[in-house]
Amino acid sequence: MDNKIPFKINLEKNKEYYWCSCGSSKKPESLCDGSHKGTNMSPTKFTVSESKVYFICTCKKSKTKPFCDGSHSR
Ligand code: FES
């Protein structure tokens, strides 16, 4: 199974989300689950200006984190 593909998720306008930057989160949607504790990593807080479906980066290579920019396929 390729776990580097972006995760499709419906996000709500102005709600705070925390994107996992450490790669250890067990949440399938690549959002922080606290697994970074004890490391020097921390999640990236983000909001969206429109409620809709987004593609969240799971490969950690995107230049538009936390959103996918297609870097996983390059
Ligand atoms: S679990 Fe990865 S940053 Fe929190």
Boltz pocket constraint, residues with backbone or C-beta under 6 A from the ligand:
constraints:
  - pocket:
      binder: B
      contacts: [[A, 19], [A, 20], [A, 21], [A, 22], [A, 23], [A, 24], [A, 25], [A, 31], [A, 32], [A, 33], [A, 34], [A, 35], [A, 36], [A, 37], [A, 41], [A, 42], [A, 43], [A, 44]]
      max_distance: 6.0
